[in-house]
Amino acid sequence: MNLAQLFLQGDALARSVALLLLAMSVGSWVVIFWKTWLLRRASGDVARCIAAFWQSASVAEAVQKISAFDRELLVLPLVLATNLETSQTLASAGDRAQQLTRVLRNALHTALNKLQQGQVLLATVGATAPFVGLLGTVWGIYHALMSIASAGQVTIDKISGPVGEALIMTAAGLVVAIPAVLAYNVFGRAVARLEAELEGFARDLRELGSSRAVAL
């Protein structure tokens, strides 16, 4: 008995569980491939942008160099945030150090939100897929027991389909959850490393901007 036959002989709930697991698997693998590409590119871009900034003679020159490297716009907003404009608003209240802290914090949060996209989906799939598979398992066992009760005797043909469906649902839940959990942990470490680099660069920008007027 193949997967297609098991799917066709299942009822509405069994098919819904199978389709849900399929959708979770496809969604998690799309995120895995996309985030692998994103974080690999972002890691190289951030390193090149930070190096280019400190090797530049002025902020204006640094902006030009960073614009060519920062494809995900993770570093450039931090540099542009140091160009504070004077205005009669609460945002301009306080000394320059306080203003730099505020604008750099906002720019850093925006960059980190980009890096963390997709993490919630992976965590959700990793946490819920085994239970979705367990639901299919319980439902398959229930069908097996009902088949035995209606037949009045235990026969292989009465219980093989529901039990096979139950075992496959259990395995499917684990197959969907394990890659999502592993990817979540790996990506979490990569995001944390990039976050540390960006936070350190933001602190350096704050110190630089506080010690002298930084203008583009």
C-alpha positions as CSV (number, residue, x, y, z in Angstrom):
1,M,0.0,0.0,0.0
2,N,1.5,3.3,-1.1
3,L,1.0,6.8,0.3
4,A,-1.6,7.7,-2.4
5,Q,-3.8,4.8,-1.4
6,L,-3.5,5.6,2.3
7,F,-4.4,9.2,1.6
8,L,-7.4,8.2,-0.6
9,Q,-8.8,5.7,1.9
10,G,-8.6,8.2,4.8
11,D,-11.5,10.3,5.9
12,A,-11.7,14.1,6.0
13,L,-9.8,14.5,9.2
14,A,-7.0,12.2,8.1
15,R,-6.6,14.0,4.8
16,S,-6.7,17.4,6.5
17,V,-3.9,16.3,8.9
18,A,-1.8,15.0,5.9
19,L,-2.3,18.2,3.9
20,L,-1.5,20.4,7.0
21,L,1.7,18.5,7.5
22,L,2.6,18.9,3.8
23,A,1.9,22.6,4.0
24,M,4.1,22.9,7.1
25,S,6.9,21.0,5.5
26,V,6.8,23.0,2.3
27,G,6.7,26.3,4.3
28,S,9.5,25.4,6.6
29,W,11.8,24.2,3.7
30,V,11.1,27.4,1.8
31,V,12.1,29.4,4.8
32,I,15.2,27.2,5.3
33,F,16.5,27.7,1.8
34,W,15.7,31.4,1.8
35,K,17.3,32.1,5.2
36,T,20.4,30.1,4.3
37,W,20.8,32.4,1.3
38,L,19.9,35.5,3.3
39,L,22.2,35.0,6.3
40,R,25.1,33.8,4.2
41,R,24.9,37.0,2.1
42,A,24.2,39.2,5.1
43,S,27.2,37.8,7.0
44,G,29.6,38.8,4.2
45,D,28.0,42.1,3.6
46,V,28.1,43.2,7.2
47,A,31.8,42.4,7.5
48,R,32.6,44.3,4.3
49,C,30.5,47.3,5.3
50,I,32.0,47.7,8.7
51,A,35.5,47.4,7.3
52,A,34.8,49.9,4.6
53,F,33.4,52.4,7.1
54,W,36.5,52.4,9.2
55,Q,38.8,52.6,6.2
56,S,37.0,55.6,4.8
57,A,38.3,59.2,5.2
58,S,34.8,60.6,5.9
59,V,31.2,59.6,6.5
60,A,30.2,60.7,3.1
61,E,32.8,58.4,1.5
62,A,31.8,55.6,3.8
63,V,28.2,55.9,2.7
64,Q,29.2,55.6,-0.9
65,K,31.2,52.4,-0.2
66,I,28.6,50.8,2.0
67,S,25.9,51.5,-0.5
68,A,27.7,49.1,-2.9
69,F,28.0,46.3,-0.3
70,D,24.9,46.5,1.9
71,R,22.4,44.6,-0.2
72,E,20.1,43.9,2.7
73,L,20.3,47.4,4.1
74,L,21.6,46.3,7.5
75,V,24.5,48.7,8.1
76,L,23.7,51.7,5.9
77,P,20.6,52.8,8.0
78,L,22.9,52.9,11.1
79,V,25.3,55.2,9.4
80,L,22.6,57.4,8.0
81,A,21.0,57.6,11.4
82,T,24.1,59.5,12.7
83,N,23.2,62.5,10.5
84,L,20.8,64.2,13.0
85,E,18.7,67.1,11.8
86,T,17.7,69.9,14.2
87,S,14.0,70.4,14.5
88,Q,11.6,71.7,17.1
89,T,10.2,68.3,18.1
90,L,10.6,66.0,21.1
91,A,12.8,63.8,19.0
92,S,15.4,66.5,18.9
93,A,15.2,67.2,22.7
94,G,18.2,66.3,24.8
95,D,21.9,66.2,24.0
96,R,23.4,64.6,20.9
97,A,24.3,61.4,22.7
98,Q,20.7,60.8,23.7
99,Q,19.5,61.5,20.2
100,L,22.1,59.1,18.7
101,T,21.1,56.4,21.2
102,R,17.4,56.8,20.1
103,V,17.9,56.8,16.3
104,L,20.6,54.1,16.3
105,R,18.3,51.9,18.5
106,N,15.5,52.3,16.0
107,A,17.7,51.6,13.0
108,L,19.2,48.5,14.8
109,H,15.7,47.1,15.6
110,T,14.7,47.4,11.9
111,A,17.8,45.6,10.8
112,L,17.3,42.8,13.4
113,N,13.7,42.4,12.4
114,K,14.9,41.6,8.9
115,L,17.3,39.0,10.1
116,Q,14.7,37.3,12.4
117,Q,12.1,36.9,9.7
118,G,10.9,33.3,9.3
119,Q,12.1,32.3,12.8
120,V,8.6,32.2,14.2
121,L,7.4,29.9,11.4
122,L,10.3,27.5,12.0
123,A,9.6,27.5,15.8
124,T,5.9,27.0,15.3
125,V,6.4,24.1,12.9
126,G,9.0,22.4,15.1
127,A,6.8,22.7,18.1
128,T,3.4,21.7,16.6
129,A,4.2,19.2,13.8
130,P,4.7,16.2,16.2
131,F,1.3,16.9,17.8
132,V,-0.4,17.2,14.4
133,G,1.1,13.9,13.5
134,L,0.0,12.5,16.8
135,L,-3.5,13.6,16.1
136,G,-3.4,11.6,12.9
137,T,-2.0,8.6,14.8
138,V,-4.8,8.7,17.4
139,W,-7.4,9.0,14.7
140,G,-5.9,6.0,12.8
141,I,-5.8,3.9,15.9
142,Y,-9.4,4.8,16.5
143,H,-10.3,3.7,13.0
144,A,-8.5,0.4,13.6
145,L,-10.4,-0.2,16.8
146,M,-13.7,0.6,15.1
147,S,-12.9,-1.8,12.3
148,I,-12.2,-4.6,14.8
149,A,-15.4,-3.8,16.7
150,S,-17.6,-3.8,13.6
151,A,-16.0,-7.0,12.2
152,G,-16.3,-8.9,15.4
153,Q,-12.8,-10.4,14.9
154,V,-9.3,-9.3,14.3
155,T,-8.3,-9.5,10.7
156,I,-5.3,-8.0,9.0
157,D,-7.3,-6.4,6.2
158,K,-9.4,-4.6,8.7
159,I,-6.6,-3.0,10.7
160,S,-3.7,-2.8,8.3
161,G,-5.0,0.4,6.6
162,P,-5.8,2.4,9.8
163,V,-2.6,1.2,11.6
164,G,-0.5,2.0,8.6
165,E,-2.0,5.4,8.4
166,A,-1.3,6.0,12.1
167,L,2.3,5.0,11.8
168,I,2.9,7.1,8.7
169,M,1.3,10.1,10.5
170,T,3.6,9.7,13.4
171,A,6.7,9.5,11.2
172,A,5.5,12.4,9.0
173,G,5.1,14.7,12.1
174,L,8.7,13.9,13.1
175,V,10.0,14.3,9.6
176,V,8.4,17.8,9.4
177,A,9.5,18.9,12.8
178,I,13.1,17.8,13.0
179,P,14.5,19.9,10.1
180,A,12.5,23.0,11.3
181,V,14.0,22.6,14.9
182,L,17.5,22.1,13.6
183,A,17.2,25.1,11.2
184,Y,15.8,27.3,13.9
185,N,18.8,26.6,16.2
186,V,21.4,27.1,13.4
187,F,19.8,30.3,12.2
188,G,19.4,31.5,15.7
189,R,23.1,31.3,16.3
190,A,23.8,33.0,13.0
191,V,21.4,35.8,13.8
192,A,22.8,36.2,17.2
193,R,26.3,36.6,15.8
194,L,25.2,39.2,13.3
195,E,23.2,41.0,16.0
196,A,26.4,41.2,18.1
197,E,28.3,42.7,15.2
198,L,25.6,45.3,14.5
199,E,25.2,46.2,18.1
200,G,29.0,46.7,18.5
201,F,29.1,48.8,15.4
202,A,26.1,50.9,16.6
203,R,27.9,51.5,19.9
204,D,31.0,52.6,18.0
205,L,28.9,55.0,15.9
206,R,27.4,56.4,19.0
207,E,30.8,57.1,20.6
208,L,32.1,58.6,17.4
209,G,29.0,60.8,16.9
210,S,29.0,61.9,20.5
211,S,32.6,63.0,20.4
212,R,32.3,65.1,17.3
213,A,29.6,66.3,14.9
214,V,29.2,63.7,12.3
215,A,27.7,65.2,9.1
216,L,27.2,63.6,5.7
